[in-house]
Amino acid sequence: MVKILAKKIKMSQIWKDDKVIPITVLKLLGDEEEVKNFQEFKDSDYVWVSGKSKGKGFQGVVKRHGFHGGPKTHGQKNRMRAPGSIGSTAPQRVIKGKRMAGHMGFERVTIKNLKVVQIKLEDKILMVKGAVPGMRGTILEIRK
C-alpha cells in the first residue's frame, strides 16, 4: 500500500469528453523519496483520501443529528429545536451514546474510491474526482 501526504489546494472543474467533472487539486508534500511513490499513480486509478473534516463548533441536535424538533403550535412557545425526551425514568441516568448537542466536525474522515483524473509529475499535482475532507490547506493522506 502506497501512502502519500498531500495538501488540498482548491476545488475546480474540468471538461473531459464533453462533460464537466468536479475535481479537487492536491499538491504532494515530501522529499524526493516520496516522489518515487507518487510515480506509481496512473490516470483512472482509485485512491482513498483521509483527513480532518471542517470543524463546525458546538451545534444543537437539529443540525448535528438531524432531529426534526417539536411542533410550532399546541402550546409550544420556545421548544422548536429542542431534543425532547432523553430517556425513561427507570434507569435514573442518561444512557451512554445518547444523541445530544455537542461539538461537531473536525474528526478523521476517509473517502474511498476516488478516481484519479489527472497527474502532473513535474508540478507534484494530483487531481481526483469529487470532494475530499477539510478546507483549503488541509493535510491529507492518500492511499492506493
N, C-alpha and C positions, 0 to 999 in steps of 0.2 A: 504494500500500500504506500502510495506517494503522498506525503503531507507537505503543503507549502503555505507559508504565511503571505497574505496579501492585504492591501489597503483598498477600501471602497472609494472610488474616485467620484463617480456620478452614475445616474441612470439616464438612458437615452433610448433612441430607436434607430434602426437601420432598415433599409429596403433590401429584400432578398427575394428573388423570383416573383416580383410584383406584389409582395406582401410586406406589411410593416411588422417588424419583430422588435418587441421591447427587450432591451438588453441592460445589463449592469456592467460597467467598466471597472476592472480590478487591476491594480498595479502590484507586481511582485515585489516582495521585500526580501532582503537577504543578500548573501555574497555569491561568488562565482560557483560555489559548490551546489547551492540551491538552484542556480540557473540550469545546471545539468538536469536536475529533476524536472524542471519546467519544460525541457525539450521533449519529454516523454508524452506531453499532452498533444492531442491532434484535434482538428475540427471534428465535430459531431461526437466527441467523447461525452460521457456523462460523469458528473462530479457531485460530491456532497460539499456543501458550504456551511460552516458553523461559525457563530459569532454571538455577540450580545445584542439583544433586541433593544429598541428605543425605550428609554425609561419614561413612564407616564406619571410618576409620583403617587400620592395617596388618592385612591379612587373609591367611589361607592360601589354598591352591589349591582346597580343598573349597568354601569359601564364595565366593571370588572368581570362580572359573571353573566350578564345578560338578563337579569331579573326584569319582570315587567312592571313592578311597582303596584301600589294599591289603586282603588277606584278614585275617581275625581269627585264623586258625589257620595250620597248616603252618609253625610256627617263627617267626611274626611276633609280636614282643613289643611294639614301640613304633612301628610303621610304618603304623598305620591311616589316618592323614590325610596321609601324605607323598605328594609328586607322582610318585615313581617315576623312571624314566629321563628324562634331559633331552637325549638325542641319541646319535648313533653316535660311534665313536672316530675316524672318518676325517677330519672337518674339524678336529678337535682344538680346538674352540671351541664356544661356545653360539651357535646361530643367533639372529639378531635377531627379536624378536616372540614368542619362546618364552613360553608362559603359565606364570607363576610367581607366588609370593606377592608382595604389594606393597600399595601404597596403593589403597584402593577408595572410590569415590564422590567427591563434591564436584567434579563435572565438568558442563559445559553439556549440558543435555538439552532437546530440543524435543518436545512432544506436539502432534501435528497433529490437525486436525478435531475440536476440542472444541465442542460445541453450547452456544450462549448460551441459558440457561434464563430468566433474568430480569434486568432492568436497573432500577436506581433512580437516576435522574439527580440528584435533589436531594441524595442522600447519597453520590454518586460510588461506587456499589456495582455490581459486575458479578458475576453468578452463572453459572458454567459447569458443565456436566455432567461428572462424573468427577474424577479426581485430576490435580494439577499437580505439577511437581517442587519439592523443597525442603520445609523445615519452616515453621511459622508465622513470619511476619515476613520471609520471603524476598522480595527484589525480583524481579519477573518482567517479561518483555517480552511484550506481547500484540500479535499481528499479524493483520490481517484479510485 
